[in-house]
Amino acid sequence: MVPRPDIRIFLAGEKEFYLAEDIMADVEQHIFEKDMNSESICNFIKS
């Protein structure tokens, strides 16, 4: 079995957090699985 990185991105609301499904889908579509790490995901979101 090969572990697969699974990302979860949350956005802060006024009193709760929201799952950012659209951002997660965009990241999964544009970053290769082997390159998925917190640094590459943050850099992608910032650009």
C-alpha positions as CSV (number, residue, x, y, z in Angstrom):
1,M,0.0,0.0,0.0
2,V,1.3,3.4,-1.0
3,P,0.1,6.3,1.2
4,R,-1.6,9.1,-0.8
5,P,-1.4,12.6,0.5
6,D,-4.8,14.0,1.4
7,I,-5.3,17.7,1.8
8,R,-7.9,19.6,3.7
9,I,-8.0,23.4,3.5
10,F,-10.2,25.3,5.9
11,L,-11.1,29.0,5.8
12,A,-12.0,30.9,9.0
13,G,-15.5,32.3,9.3
14,E,-16.7,34.6,12.0
15,K,-17.3,31.8,14.5
16,E,-16.4,28.6,12.6
17,F,-14.2,27.1,9.9
18,Y,-15.4,26.2,6.4
19,L,-14.0,23.4,4.2
20,A,-12.6,25.1,1.1
21,E,-13.6,22.4,-1.4
22,D,-13.0,24.6,-4.5
23,I,-9.5,25.5,-3.4
24,M,-8.8,21.8,-2.5
25,A,-9.9,20.7,-6.0
26,D,-7.8,23.3,-7.7
27,V,-4.7,22.2,-5.7
28,E,-5.3,18.6,-6.5
29,Q,-5.7,19.4,-10.2
30,H,-2.5,21.4,-10.5
31,I,0.0,19.8,-8.1
32,F,1.4,16.4,-8.8
33,E,0.7,13.9,-6.0
34,K,4.5,13.4,-5.4
35,D,4.9,17.1,-4.9
36,M,2.0,17.6,-2.5
37,N,3.4,19.0,0.7
38,S,2.5,22.0,2.8
39,E,5.2,24.3,1.2
40,S,4.1,23.6,-2.4
41,I,0.4,23.9,-1.6
42,C,1.0,27.2,0.2
43,N,3.1,28.5,-2.7
44,F,0.4,27.5,-5.2
45,I,-2.4,29.2,-3.2
46,K,-0.3,32.4,-2.9
47,S,0.3,32.6,-6.7
